[in-house]
């Protein structure tokens, strides 16, 4: 085999391609609240509908978007008192727990 002179360029087609490490997909997160578990999307930061709802002072609408209609209704049923009425203060406490859960993920 012929000797390669020192400093000689190597053919570019023989280079190994460097691969960018793939970011792991973030799965849904779980929130335990008053004995019930709720599944939330891993990230909500870039959703314009959620941002608009918060900006317009509609936190319950934002919560409904985050959770989805079915899970939102389930949450209201889970928080309802003996007479079937869900207190706004209980939903506000739940919303705070949701936001704290996302803050915890930020680290």
N, C-alpha and C positions, 0 to 999 in steps of 0.2 A: 504494500500500500504506500502511495507516495506521501512524503512528509509535507505537512501544511506549514507554510512559513508563518513565523510569529507575527501577529498583528493583522493577518489576513482576515478579510470579512467572510462571515459565514453566510451561506444562502438564506434568504429570508423565508423561503417556503418550508424550511425545516424547523422553524421556531415553534415551540409549543404555545398554543393560544392560552392566554391567561383568562381564567373565568372569574367573573365577579361573583362573590358569594351571594347566594339567594337569601332574601329576607324571609324568615319563616312567616307563614300566614298566621295571622292572629285569629284565633277562634273566638267564639262568643264567650262572654264572662258571666259568672253567676253572682247573684246577690241574694243573700238570705235576709229576710225581713219578717219579723214576728211569726216565725215558724213556717214560712213559705219561701220557696226558691223561685227566683225570676231569672230569665235568661236575657242578657242585654248584648247588643253588638259591641265588638271589641273597641271600636273607635267611632266617635261621633263628631269630632272636631271640625270636619270639613263639610258638613251637611248644611246647606243654605236654609232649608226649611226649618231646621232646629234653631239656627242662629236668628232667623227672622222672628220666630215665635218668642224667643227670649227677649229680643230687642223690642218687640211690640207689647211686652208685658203679659204674654200668654204662656206661663210656665206649664200649665196643664196640657196645652196643645203640644208643647215641646216634648213633654213626658209621653204623650200618646204616640208621637212620631218615633221616639226612641224605642218604646216597648212594643209597638204594634197594637192595633185595635183590640184583638182578642185578649192579649196579655194584660192590657190596660183595664179592660172590663173585669178580668179575673182578679186583678189587684183591688179594684173597687169593691168587689164582692167579698174578698178576703178581709178587707178593712171595715166592712159594714158592721154596725152594732146590732143589737138584738132586734131592733125595729126595722132593720134593713137599710138604715141611713148611713152613708159614708161621710164622715166629718172632713171638712176641708183641711183642718189642722192635721189629721192623720195622713192625708195625701201629701201635704206639705212636708211632713216628717219623712215620708217615703221618698219624695223628690230629693230632699237633702241627702238621704242615704245613697241614692243613685249618683248624685254629683260627687259625694265623698268617695264613692267606689272608683269613679273615673279619676279623681285626684290621686288616689292611692296608686293607680296604674302608672301615672306620670312619673312617680318616684321622686 
